[in-house]
Amino acid sequence: MELVRAHAFVSGRVQGVFFRASTEAKADQIGEITGWVRNLPDGRVEVVAEGPRERVRRLVDWLWQGPPPAQVRDVEVSWQQATGEFSGFGMKY
C-alpha cells in the first residue's frame, strides 16, 4: 500500500463555516488518515493529510465540496511522500 501526503490550500468561503471541524470529521470517517487542518490569516484553509493514496484522494476530493455552508472556489494540492510524522488527524491553531 502506497502512503502519500497531500498538502492543500482551500480558498473561497471556507472560514467561519465549520470547515476545519468538518475536515477533521471527514478524515476520521474515511479512516487511516493523519495530519492537520488550520485556518490561514489570508482566509484560506490549509490541510496536510497522509495515508493510503486512495483514502487521501477521497479527502482531497471532499475538500472541493466542504461542509454545506462553504463555497469552495479552488483547491491547490501538492502531492508528496508521506513522512509518518503524525499520530492522528486534528485541528491546528
Secondary structure, 3 states (H helix, E strand, C coil): CCEEEEEEEEEEECCCCCHHHHHHHHHHHHCCCEEEEEECCCCCEEEEEEEEHHHHHHHHHHHCCCCCCCEEEEEEEEEEECCCCCCCEEECC
